[in-house]
Amino acid sequence: MRNVCIAGNWKMNMTPSEGAVFAAALAEAVKDASVRVVVAPPFVTIGPVVSALADSTIEVAAQNMSDQVSGAFTGEVSADMLKDAGVSLVILGHSERRAIYGEDDAFINRKVKLALEKDLEVILCVGETLEEREAGNLEKVLQRQITEGLKDISAQDMARVIVAYEPVWAIGTGKTATPDDANAAHAFIRSEIEKLYGKSVAESLIIQYGGSVKPSNVKDLMAMEHIDGALVGGASLTVEQFAPIVRYNK
Ligand code: PGA
């Protein structure tokens, strides 16, 4: 049995003071959770959230990170800064970073390598657009994002990598992939990982599903063989929605 990890990606929501209040309420609401729970606040909200979660097992992730170690990179945030602030994971390659900010696989790969070197765990996001899916290119796109995103990553480092499959057409749209479609994409990702790293790495890899996950669909998604968690956007912003997602098996 693989571990389950459910993460909330707050995107550009929650001021520092809102984030602290929310995190404290969430910790109380999910204290009986039997899965790994992660929240990913915006950079400036990380500090107050880490403090608010001091007595909780909820972990804190960043939503992005610089590909550089330090220096003259105005506006960037380094792996060392994140670690010092109490962050243990970082989301990399989110489709919004790819589409809106032009991040390509090579750039994302540099960040993945640096994050792992700095002892951060990585949530690497992959997923196809509707256009790519309709053109029959789902597997080609996933294969490219996996192979290039994980270039030069060792089998040993893969123990600290989570892959999030997020079909772009399902993000923030209310359209969820059917559990069967999502499971098929996850199975494909696992088979690609097996080709690169062998069976035992592939079998233990956590693959999250992301894209309009809600309390009403989480159970059916989590029942699928290859779905080991969720990366939740919109529904991670209220305790009313995120707590039942985290407690899907209660
Ligand atoms: P959504 O976002 O749950 O709002 O669709 C998921 C994500 O982008 O990580």
Residues whose N, C-alpha, C, O or C-beta is under 5 A from the ligand:
A	BS01	PGA	N9 A170 I171 G172 T173 G210 G211 S212 V213 L231 V232 G233 G234 A235
